[in-house]
């Protein structure tokens, strides 16, 4: 499965597995490099998805808060 097709949870779990394998130190150099590269790709994808989610949350929270124009209009009534 391609990295972009993974859910956030799947990508996070795969990254954790890669980290454990690298920390174990039992991999050959080539395998370590391959997993490291995949780990970096997963990390970048996860960071991007988090940034998008944070931006969406900020927008949604902004929609909940009354704008300064709304508060001025309500005080005139």
NUKEMAR-190042 format. One record per residue: z, y, x of N, C-alpha, C in turn. Coordinates in Angstrom, 2 decimals, always signed. Atoms other than C-alpha are relative to their C-alpha. Last residue first. Layout:
! residues N
@n.Z:Z | n.Y:Y | n.X:X | ca.Z:Z | ca.Y:Y | ca.X:X | c.Z:Z | c.Y:Y | c.X:X
...
END
This chain:
! residues 77
@n.Z:-0.06 | n.Y:+0.35 | n.X:+1.43 | ca.Z:+19.20 | ca.Y:+47.32 | ca.X:-29.54 | c.Z:+1.30 | c.Y:+0.37 | c.X:-0.62
@n.Z:+0.50 | n.Y:-1.12 | n.X:+0.80 | ca.Z:+18.85 | ca.Y:+49.16 | ca.X:-26.24 | c.Z:+0.13 | c.Y:-0.26 | c.X:-1.49
@n.Z:-1.05 | n.Y:-1.02 | n.X:+0.02 | ca.Z:+21.06 | ca.Y:+46.65 | ca.X:-24.40 | c.Z:-0.43 | c.Y:+1.21 | c.X:-0.83
@n.Z:-1.07 | n.Y:+0.39 | n.X:+0.92 | ca.Z:+18.73 | ca.Y:+43.81 | ca.X:-25.39 | c.Z:+1.09 | c.Y:+1.05 | c.X:-0.06
@n.Z:+0.46 | n.Y:-0.04 | n.X:+1.38 | ca.Z:+15.71 | ca.Y:+45.52 | ca.X:-23.84 | c.Z:+1.12 | c.Y:-0.34 | c.X:-0.96
@n.Z:+0.13 | n.Y:-1.40 | n.X:+0.34 | ca.Z:+17.54 | ca.Y:+46.18 | ca.X:-20.56 | c.Z:-0.41 | c.Y:+0.14 | c.X:-1.47
@n.Z:-1.36 | n.Y:-0.52 | n.X:+0.17 | ca.Z:+18.68 | ca.Y:+42.55 | ca.X:-20.35 | c.Z:-0.03 | c.Y:+1.47 | c.X:-0.38
@n.Z:-0.59 | n.Y:+0.53 | n.X:+1.22 | ca.Z:+15.16 | ca.Y:+41.29 | ca.X:-21.02 | c.Z:+1.38 | c.Y:+0.60 | c.X:-0.23
@n.Z:+0.64 | n.Y:-0.70 | n.X:+1.12 | ca.Z:+13.65 | ca.Y:+43.56 | ca.X:-18.34 | c.Z:+0.61 | c.Y:-0.44 | c.X:-1.32
@n.Z:-0.69 | n.Y:-1.29 | n.X:+0.11 | ca.Z:+16.16 | ca.Y:+42.22 | ca.X:-15.77 | c.Z:-0.60 | c.Y:+0.82 | c.X:-1.14
@n.Z:+0.48 | n.Y:-0.96 | n.X:-0.99 | ca.Z:+14.82 | ca.Y:+38.74 | ca.X:-16.44 | c.Z:+0.73 | c.Y:+1.32 | c.X:-0.20
@n.Z:+0.69 | n.Y:-1.14 | n.X:+0.60 | ca.Z:+16.91 | ca.Y:+36.25 | ca.X:-18.33 | c.Z:-0.45 | c.Y:+0.97 | c.X:+1.09
@n.Z:-0.75 | n.Y:-1.24 | n.X:-0.18 | ca.Z:+17.66 | ca.Y:+33.11 | ca.X:-16.35 | c.Z:-0.75 | c.Y:+1.15 | c.X:-0.64
@n.Z:-1.22 | n.Y:+0.05 | n.X:+0.80 | ca.Z:+16.23 | ca.Y:+29.87 | ca.X:-17.72 | c.Z:+0.78 | c.Y:+1.31 | c.X:+0.07
@n.Z:+0.38 | n.Y:-0.12 | n.X:+1.41 | ca.Z:+12.69 | ca.Y:+30.48 | ca.X:-16.47 | c.Z:+1.23 | c.Y:+0.01 | c.X:-0.90
@n.Z:+0.38 | n.Y:-1.38 | n.X:+0.22 | ca.Z:+14.03 | ca.Y:+31.11 | ca.X:-12.97 | c.Z:-0.39 | c.Y:+0.25 | c.X:-1.44
@n.Z:-1.25 | n.Y:-0.75 | n.X:+0.10 | ca.Z:+15.76 | ca.Y:+27.74 | ca.X:-13.09 | c.Z:-0.28 | c.Y:+1.48 | c.X:-0.25
@n.Z:-0.63 | n.Y:+0.33 | n.X:+1.28 | ca.Z:+12.41 | ca.Y:+26.11 | ca.X:-13.84 | c.Z:+1.31 | c.Y:+0.76 | c.X:-0.19
@n.Z:+0.78 | n.Y:-0.61 | n.X:+1.08 | ca.Z:+10.70 | ca.Y:+27.93 | ca.X:-10.99 | c.Z:+0.66 | c.Y:-0.26 | c.X:-1.35
@n.Z:-0.21 | n.Y:-1.44 | n.X:-0.08 | ca.Z:+13.46 | ca.Y:+27.03 | ca.X:-8.54 | c.Z:-0.75 | c.Y:+0.72 | c.X:-1.12
@n.Z:-1.35 | n.Y:-0.27 | n.X:+0.50 | ca.Z:+13.36 | ca.Y:+23.42 | ca.X:-9.68 | c.Z:+0.29 | c.Y:+1.49 | c.X:+0.00
@n.Z:+0.05 | n.Y:+0.17 | n.X:+1.46 | ca.Z:+9.59 | ca.Y:+23.28 | ca.X:-9.19 | c.Z:+1.35 | c.Y:+0.33 | c.X:-0.63
@n.Z:+0.75 | n.Y:-1.14 | n.X:+0.53 | ca.Z:+9.96 | ca.Y:+24.70 | ca.X:-5.67 | c.Z:-0.07 | c.Y:-0.07 | c.X:-1.53
@n.Z:-0.88 | n.Y:-1.17 | n.X:-0.10 | ca.Z:+12.67 | ca.Y:+22.18 | ca.X:-4.84 | c.Z:-0.69 | c.Y:+1.23 | c.X:-0.58
@n.Z:-1.03 | n.Y:+0.14 | n.X:+1.02 | ca.Z:+10.50 | ca.Y:+19.32 | ca.X:-6.12 | c.Z:+0.94 | c.Y:+1.21 | c.X:+0.00
@n.Z:+0.66 | n.Y:-0.21 | n.X:+1.30 | ca.Z:+7.57 | ca.Y:+20.52 | ca.X:-4.03 | c.Z:+1.03 | c.Y:-0.08 | c.X:-1.12
@n.Z:+0.31 | n.Y:-1.44 | n.X:+0.07 | ca.Z:+9.78 | ca.Y:+20.82 | ca.X:-0.93 | c.Z:-0.65 | c.Y:+0.34 | c.X:-1.34
@n.Z:-1.25 | n.Y:-0.72 | n.X:+0.24 | ca.Z:+11.20 | ca.Y:+17.34 | ca.X:-1.54 | c.Z:-0.24 | c.Y:+1.50 | c.X:-0.15
@n.Z:-0.40 | n.Y:+0.25 | n.X:+1.39 | ca.Z:+7.71 | ca.Y:+15.88 | ca.X:-1.88 | c.Z:+1.30 | c.Y:+0.70 | c.X:-0.36
@n.Z:+0.92 | n.Y:-0.73 | n.X:+0.87 | ca.Z:+6.63 | ca.Y:+17.53 | ca.X:+1.36 | c.Z:+0.39 | c.Y:-0.17 | c.X:-1.46
@n.Z:-0.34 | n.Y:-1.42 | n.X:-0.10 | ca.Z:+9.71 | ca.Y:+16.29 | ca.X:+3.20 | c.Z:-0.87 | c.Y:+0.85 | c.X:-0.91
@n.Z:-1.26 | n.Y:-0.20 | n.X:+0.71 | ca.Z:+9.10 | ca.Y:+12.75 | ca.X:+1.93 | c.Z:+0.41 | c.Y:+1.47 | c.X:+0.03
@n.Z:+0.28 | n.Y:+0.13 | n.X:+1.43 | ca.Z:+5.46 | ca.Y:+12.83 | ca.X:+3.04 | c.Z:+1.26 | c.Y:+0.27 | c.X:-0.82
@n.Z:+0.77 | n.Y:-1.19 | n.X:+0.41 | ca.Z:+6.40 | ca.Y:+14.15 | ca.X:+6.48 | c.Z:-0.28 | c.Y:-0.03 | c.X:-1.49
@n.Z:-0.91 | n.Y:-1.14 | n.X:-0.02 | ca.Z:+9.09 | ca.Y:+11.46 | ca.X:+6.85 | c.Z:-0.71 | c.Y:+1.28 | c.X:-0.46
@n.Z:-0.87 | n.Y:+0.10 | n.X:+1.17 | ca.Z:+6.68 | ca.Y:+8.72 | ca.X:+5.82 | c.Z:+0.92 | c.Y:+1.20 | c.X:-0.10
@n.Z:+0.84 | n.Y:-0.26 | n.X:+1.16 | ca.Z:+4.10 | ca.Y:+9.86 | ca.X:+8.37 | c.Z:+0.83 | c.Y:-0.06 | c.X:-1.29
@n.Z:+0.29 | n.Y:-1.44 | n.X:-0.01 | ca.Z:+6.77 | ca.Y:+10.03 | ca.X:+11.08 | c.Z:-0.83 | c.Y:+0.37 | c.X:-1.22
@n.Z:-1.23 | n.Y:-0.69 | n.X:+0.38 | ca.Z:+7.97 | ca.Y:+6.54 | ca.X:+10.16 | c.Z:-0.19 | c.Y:+1.50 | c.X:-0.06
@n.Z:-0.10 | n.Y:+0.14 | n.X:+1.45 | ca.Z:+4.41 | ca.Y:+5.22 | ca.X:+10.30 | c.Z:+1.25 | c.Y:+0.72 | c.X:-0.51
@n.Z:+1.06 | n.Y:-0.81 | n.X:+0.61 | ca.Z:+4.04 | ca.Y:+6.61 | ca.X:+13.81 | c.Z:+0.06 | c.Y:-0.07 | c.X:-1.53
@n.Z:-0.40 | n.Y:-1.40 | n.X:-0.19 | ca.Z:+7.39 | ca.Y:+5.13 | ca.X:+14.84 | c.Z:-1.02 | c.Y:+0.93 | c.X:-0.66
@n.Z:-1.03 | n.Y:-0.30 | n.X:+1.00 | ca.Z:+6.42 | ca.Y:+1.78 | ca.X:+13.35 | c.Z:+0.47 | c.Y:+1.44 | c.X:+0.09
@n.Z:+0.61 | n.Y:+0.05 | n.X:+1.33 | ca.Z:+3.20 | ca.Y:+1.67 | ca.X:+15.33 | c.Z:+1.01 | c.Y:+0.38 | c.X:-1.08
@n.Z:+0.84 | n.Y:-1.19 | n.X:+0.16 | ca.Z:+4.95 | ca.Y:+2.81 | ca.X:+18.51 | c.Z:-0.65 | c.Y:+0.06 | c.X:-1.37
@n.Z:-0.89 | n.Y:-1.16 | n.X:+0.11 | ca.Z:+7.66 | ca.Y:+0.17 | ca.X:+18.16 | c.Z:-0.80 | c.Y:+1.27 | c.X:-0.23
@n.Z:-0.55 | n.Y:+0.04 | n.X:+1.36 | ca.Z:+5.05 | ca.Y:-2.51 | ca.X:+17.51 | c.Z:+0.93 | c.Y:+1.18 | c.X:-0.24
@n.Z:+1.09 | n.Y:-0.32 | n.X:+0.92 | ca.Z:+3.20 | ca.Y:-1.55 | ca.X:+20.69 | c.Z:+0.48 | c.Y:+0.05 | c.X:-1.45
@n.Z:+0.34 | n.Y:-1.40 | n.X:-0.12 | ca.Z:+6.42 | ca.Y:-1.50 | ca.X:+22.74 | c.Z:-1.07 | c.Y:+0.41 | c.X:-1.02
@n.Z:+0.85 | n.Y:-0.27 | n.X:-1.16 | ca.Z:+7.56 | ca.Y:-4.91 | ca.X:+21.52 | c.Z:-0.39 | c.Y:+1.48 | c.X:-0.03
@n.Z:+1.44 | n.Y:-0.07 | n.X:+0.18 | ca.Z:+10.34 | ca.Y:-4.88 | ca.X:+18.97 | c.Z:-0.71 | c.Y:+0.20 | c.X:+1.34
@n.Z:+0.59 | n.Y:+1.32 | n.X:-0.22 | ca.Z:+13.91 | ca.Y:-6.09 | ca.X:+19.54 | c.Z:-1.53 | c.Y:-0.01 | c.X:-0.11
@n.Z:+0.51 | n.Y:+0.15 | n.X:-1.37 | ca.Z:+15.47 | ca.Y:-2.66 | ca.X:+20.02 | c.Z:-0.66 | c.Y:-1.31 | c.X:+0.30
@n.Z:-0.32 | n.Y:+1.37 | n.X:-0.41 | ca.Z:+17.59 | ca.Y:-2.85 | ca.X:+16.86 | c.Z:-0.49 | c.Y:-0.26 | c.X:+1.42
@n.Z:-1.34 | n.Y:-0.03 | n.X:-0.61 | ca.Z:+17.39 | ca.Y:+0.93 | ca.X:+16.54 | c.Z:+0.41 | c.Y:-1.37 | c.X:+0.53
@n.Z:+0.09 | n.Y:-0.70 | n.X:-1.28 | ca.Z:+13.64 | ca.Y:+0.68 | ca.X:+15.98 | c.Z:+1.35 | c.Y:+0.03 | c.X:+0.71
@n.Z:+0.76 | n.Y:+0.84 | n.X:-0.93 | ca.Z:+14.05 | ca.Y:-1.99 | ca.X:+13.31 | c.Z:-0.10 | c.Y:+0.66 | c.X:+1.37
@n.Z:-0.84 | n.Y:+1.15 | n.X:-0.40 | ca.Z:+16.81 | ca.Y:-0.02 | ca.X:+11.57 | c.Z:-0.71 | c.Y:-0.87 | c.X:+1.03
@n.Z:-1.06 | n.Y:-0.51 | n.X:-0.87 | ca.Z:+14.69 | ca.Y:+3.15 | ca.X:+11.60 | c.Z:+0.89 | c.Y:-1.14 | c.X:+0.49
@n.Z:+0.62 | n.Y:-0.30 | n.X:-1.30 | ca.Z:+11.70 | ca.Y:+1.29 | ca.X:+10.19 | c.Z:+1.06 | c.Y:+0.48 | c.X:+0.99
@n.Z:+0.27 | n.Y:+1.29 | n.X:-0.64 | ca.Z:+13.83 | ca.Y:-0.17 | ca.X:+7.39 | c.Z:-0.62 | c.Y:+0.20 | c.X:+1.39
@n.Z:-1.28 | n.Y:+0.55 | n.X:-0.44 | ca.Z:+15.18 | ca.Y:+3.29 | ca.X:+6.54 | c.Z:-0.19 | c.Y:-1.32 | c.X:+0.73
@n.Z:-0.41 | n.Y:-0.78 | n.X:-1.16 | ca.Z:+11.63 | ca.Y:+4.66 | ca.X:+6.41 | c.Z:+1.32 | c.Y:-0.52 | c.X:+0.56
@n.Z:+0.83 | n.Y:+0.46 | n.X:-1.11 | ca.Z:+10.62 | ca.Y:+1.85 | ca.X:+4.06 | c.Z:+0.35 | c.Y:+0.74 | c.X:+1.29
@n.Z:-0.48 | n.Y:+1.32 | n.X:-0.42 | ca.Z:+13.57 | ca.Y:+2.62 | ca.X:+1.81 | c.Z:-0.80 | c.Y:-0.55 | c.X:+1.17
@n.Z:-1.30 | n.Y:-0.18 | n.X:-0.64 | ca.Z:+12.65 | ca.Y:+6.30 | ca.X:+1.70 | c.Z:+0.55 | c.Y:-1.33 | c.X:+0.50
@n.Z:+0.25 | n.Y:-0.60 | n.X:-1.30 | ca.Z:+9.01 | ca.Y:+5.52 | ca.X:+0.97 | c.Z:+1.30 | c.Y:+0.17 | c.X:+0.78
@n.Z:+0.63 | n.Y:+1.01 | n.X:-0.85 | ca.Z:+9.97 | ca.Y:+3.16 | ca.X:-1.84 | c.Z:-0.22 | c.Y:+0.54 | c.X:+1.41
@n.Z:-0.99 | n.Y:+1.02 | n.X:-0.35 | ca.Z:+12.39 | ca.Y:+5.69 | ca.X:-3.33 | c.Z:-0.58 | c.Y:-1.05 | c.X:+0.94
@n.Z:-0.93 | n.Y:-0.62 | n.X:-0.94 | ca.Z:+9.87 | ca.Y:+8.53 | ca.X:-3.22 | c.Z:+1.01 | c.Y:-1.04 | c.X:+0.48
@n.Z:-0.92 | n.Y:-0.91 | n.X:+0.68 | ca.Z:+7.28 | ca.Y:+6.29 | ca.X:-4.86 | c.Z:+0.93 | c.Y:+0.58 | c.X:+1.07
@n.Z:-1.39 | n.Y:+0.42 | n.X:+0.12 | ca.Z:+4.60 | ca.Y:+4.88 | ca.X:-2.61 | c.Z:+0.79 | c.Y:+1.00 | c.X:-0.83
@n.Z:-0.16 | n.Y:+0.77 | n.X:+1.23 | ca.Z:+0.92 | ca.Y:+5.59 | ca.X:-3.26 | c.Z:+1.44 | c.Y:-0.44 | c.X:-0.24
@n.Z:+0.06 | n.Y:-0.92 | n.X:+1.14 | ca.Z:+0.75 | ca.Y:+8.37 | ca.X:-0.66 | c.Z:+0.18 | c.Y:-0.70 | c.X:-1.34
@n.Z:-1.22 | n.Y:-0.81 | n.X:+0.05 | ca.Z:+1.93 | ca.Y:+5.92 | ca.X:+2.01 | c.Z:+0.02 | c.Y:+0.91 | c.X:-1.23
@n.Z:+0.08 | n.Y:-1.24 | n.X:-0.76 | ca.Z:-0.88 | ca.Y:+3.47 | ca.X:+1.29 | c.Z:+1.27 | c.Y:+0.83 | c.X:-0.20
@n.Z:+0.00 | n.Y:-1.17 | n.X:+0.84 | ca.Z:+0.00 | ca.Y:+0.00 | ca.X:+0.00 | c.Z:+0.00 | c.Y:+1.25 | c.X:+0.90
END
